[in-house]
Amino acid sequence: QVQLVESGGGLVQAGGSLRLSCAASGIISTINYMGWYRQAPGKQRELVATITSGGSTNYADSVKGRFTISREKNTMYLQMNSLKPEDTAVYYCNAVLGIVGNTYWGRGTQVTVSS
């Protein structure tokens, strides 16, 4: 089985930075897709950023220019700069792995940005 574990969340002031990590462990043959989602209290979970096996990236308009997604082997990162209170949410790691294309989710890490 594959597990995804997020880390790096915390409390920061507006304008500050955080770097989230997502470590994938287990039997992994290929990484087809990985991405970051977030869910704020009382709101639906939304896509933040994605990265393909070839390194192509996409970002939600709300974070474009401030967040950077990257991957090194089986670890995915989300560098978050110029954080805003609106970025406060639980951030989740998502991945589609293997030739079968199974989907996995992490348990999430809390990011809180104070005014």
Secondary structure, DSSP 8 states (H G I E B T S, - for coil): --EEEEE--EEEETT--EEEEEEEES--S-EEEEEEEEE-TTS--EEEEEEETT--EEE-TTTTTTEEEEEETTEEEEEE-S--GGG-EEEEEEEEETTTTEEEE---EEEEEE-
